[in-house]
Amino acid sequence: MKYLKIFVLISFLLFSVSASAEFYKYTDENGNVRFTDDINQVPEEQRSRIRSYVESQSEEVPEQEATQENPEKSEQQANFPDLSEDVAEEGSIEELKSRIDEIKKEIDQEYEALLKEKKQLAEDKKQVKTREQIESYNKRIGSYNLRGEDFMKKQKERDALIDNYNARITKKNTKDKTQ
């Protein structure tokens, strides 16, 4: 009987190991951020760069509270011109260049603001002690990361405009040489 109790106790200890789930973050071919728990769904060329996360339980955030958390994001997007429109058919090369210059100034200003905020967050991290301060700090970091992702998207859109500009200049130069 004594051995049976020991066997049952050891069985419970062995099978009561906590389970954790890993999931992976990657970017699909359309530039969308995706999460999956199956590494086989991650494209092979991105597997060396994927980030692995361990699942944690968190309380649900109401949708309204989530949108109120980051009102400046929508404001920033409203102030930034829509770069997806096809500029190749509209306006002159000079207009395109001036537009690229304006966008570059905006991106540079946003970059400086992100750098200042990063320094401030690094200083604030030293003073975080309580659970409430940690949660508040983590929300600020999340907001900062979202603005950083938006910044990267704006840079990619600007680069697309620059590529368009370069293609138009190249086309113009080859046309001039043939004449």
C-alpha positions as CSV (number, residue, x, y, z in Angstrom):
1,M,0.0,0.0,0.0
2,K,2.9,2.3,0.8
3,Y,4.4,1.8,-2.7
4,L,1.0,2.5,-4.3
5,K,0.8,5.9,-2.6
6,I,4.3,6.8,-3.6
7,F,3.6,5.6,-7.2
8,V,0.4,7.8,-7.3
9,L,2.3,10.8,-5.9
10,I,5.1,10.5,-8.4
11,S,2.6,10.1,-11.2
12,F,0.8,13.3,-10.3
13,L,4.1,15.1,-10.1
14,L,5.3,13.9,-13.5
15,F,2.1,14.7,-15.3
16,S,1.4,18.0,-13.6
17,V,4.1,19.9,-15.5
18,S,2.8,23.2,-16.8
19,A,2.2,23.5,-20.5
20,S,3.3,26.5,-22.5
21,A,2.5,27.3,-26.1
22,E,5.0,29.0,-28.4
23,F,3.9,31.2,-31.3
24,Y,5.8,33.0,-34.0
25,K,5.6,36.5,-35.5
26,Y,6.5,37.0,-39.2
27,T,5.6,39.3,-42.1
28,D,3.7,37.8,-45.0
29,E,4.2,38.6,-48.7
30,N,1.7,41.6,-48.5
31,G,3.6,43.2,-45.6
32,N,1.1,42.1,-43.0
33,V,2.3,41.0,-39.6
34,R,1.1,37.4,-38.9
35,F,1.2,35.2,-35.8
36,T,1.1,31.4,-35.8
37,D,1.9,28.5,-33.5
38,D,3.0,26.3,-36.4
39,I,6.5,27.1,-37.6
40,N,5.8,25.3,-40.9
41,Q,3.4,28.2,-41.9
42,V,6.3,30.7,-41.7
43,P,8.0,31.1,-45.1
44,E,11.4,29.4,-45.1
45,E,13.3,32.6,-46.0
46,Q,11.9,34.3,-42.8
47,R,12.5,31.4,-40.4
48,S,15.9,32.6,-39.4
49,R,14.5,36.0,-38.5
50,I,11.2,35.1,-36.8
51,R,10.5,36.0,-33.2
52,S,9.2,33.4,-30.9
53,Y,6.8,34.2,-28.1
54,V,5.4,32.3,-25.2
55,E,1.7,32.6,-24.7
56,S,0.5,34.4,-21.6
57,Q,-3.0,35.0,-20.3
58,S,-4.2,38.6,-20.1
59,E,-7.5,40.2,-19.4
60,E,-9.6,41.3,-22.3
61,V,-9.5,45.0,-23.2
62,P,-12.7,46.5,-24.3
63,E,-12.6,47.8,-27.9
64,Q,-13.5,51.3,-27.0
65,E,-10.7,51.5,-24.4
66,A,-8.2,50.2,-26.9
67,T,-9.0,52.9,-29.5
68,Q,-8.8,55.6,-26.8
69,E,-5.4,54.4,-25.7
70,N,-3.7,55.7,-28.9
71,P,-5.6,58.7,-30.3
72,E,-2.4,60.3,-31.6
73,K,-1.9,57.4,-34.0
74,S,-5.0,58.2,-36.0
75,E,-4.1,61.9,-35.8
76,Q,-0.6,61.2,-37.2
77,Q,-2.1,59.1,-40.0
78,A,-4.5,61.8,-40.8
79,N,-1.7,64.4,-41.1
80,F,0.4,62.2,-43.4
81,P,-0.4,62.3,-47.1
82,D,-1.7,59.2,-48.8
83,L,1.3,57.9,-50.7
84,S,-0.4,55.0,-52.4
85,E,-1.9,57.0,-55.2
86,D,-0.2,56.6,-58.5
87,V,2.0,59.7,-58.9
88,A,3.6,58.5,-62.2
89,E,0.6,59.7,-64.2
90,E,0.1,63.0,-62.4
91,G,2.2,66.1,-62.4
92,S,5.7,66.8,-63.4
93,I,9.0,65.4,-62.2
94,E,9.6,68.6,-60.3
95,E,6.3,68.3,-58.4
96,L,7.1,64.7,-57.5
97,K,10.5,65.7,-56.2
98,S,9.1,68.5,-54.1
99,R,6.5,66.1,-52.7
100,I,9.3,63.6,-51.8
101,D,11.2,66.5,-50.1
102,E,8.1,67.4,-48.1
103,I,7.6,63.8,-47.0
104,K,11.3,63.5,-46.1
105,K,11.0,66.5,-43.8
106,E,7.9,65.0,-42.1
107,I,9.7,61.6,-41.7
108,D,12.7,63.3,-40.3
109,Q,10.6,65.2,-37.7
110,E,8.8,62.0,-36.7
111,Y,12.2,60.2,-36.4
112,E,13.5,62.9,-34.1
113,A,10.3,62.6,-32.0
114,L,10.7,58.8,-31.8
115,L,14.3,59.2,-30.7
116,K,13.4,61.6,-27.9
117,E,10.6,59.3,-26.8
118,K,13.0,56.4,-26.8
119,K,15.4,58.3,-24.5
120,Q,12.6,59.3,-22.2
121,L,11.3,55.7,-22.0
122,A,14.8,54.5,-21.2
123,E,15.0,57.0,-18.3
124,D,11.5,56.2,-17.1
125,K,12.4,52.5,-17.1
126,K,14.8,53.0,-14.3
127,Q,12.1,54.4,-12.0
128,V,9.4,51.8,-12.6
129,K,8.9,49.8,-9.5
130,T,5.2,48.9,-8.8
131,R,3.0,46.6,-10.9
132,E,0.8,49.6,-12.0
133,Q,3.9,51.5,-13.1
134,I,5.1,48.5,-15.1
135,E,1.7,48.1,-16.8
136,S,1.6,51.8,-17.6
137,Y,5.2,51.6,-18.9
138,N,4.4,48.5,-21.1
139,K,1.4,50.3,-22.6
140,R,3.7,53.3,-23.5
141,I,6.2,50.9,-25.0
142,G,3.4,49.2,-27.0
143,S,2.2,52.7,-28.3
144,Y,5.8,53.6,-29.1
145,N,6.2,50.3,-31.1
146,L,3.1,51.0,-33.1
147,R,4.3,54.5,-34.0
148,G,7.6,52.9,-35.0
149,E,5.9,50.4,-37.3
150,D,3.9,53.3,-38.9
151,F,7.2,55.2,-39.3
152,M,8.7,52.2,-41.1
153,K,5.6,52.0,-43.4
154,K,6.0,55.7,-44.3
155,Q,9.6,55.1,-45.1
156,K,8.7,52.3,-47.4
157,E,6.1,54.4,-49.1
158,R,8.6,57.2,-49.5
159,D,11.1,54.8,-51.0
160,A,8.5,53.7,-53.5
161,L,8.0,57.3,-54.5
162,I,11.7,57.7,-54.9
163,D,11.9,54.6,-57.1
164,N,9.1,56.1,-59.2
165,Y,11.0,59.4,-59.4
166,N,14.2,57.6,-60.4
167,A,12.4,55.5,-63.0
168,R,10.9,58.7,-64.5
169,I,14.2,60.4,-64.6
170,T,15.9,57.4,-66.2
171,K,13.1,57.2,-68.8
172,K,13.4,60.9,-69.5
173,N,17.2,60.6,-69.9
174,T,17.0,57.7,-72.2
175,K,14.4,59.5,-74.3
176,D,16.6,62.6,-74.5
177,K,19.6,60.5,-75.6
178,T,17.7,58.8,-78.4
179,Q,16.6,62.2,-79.8
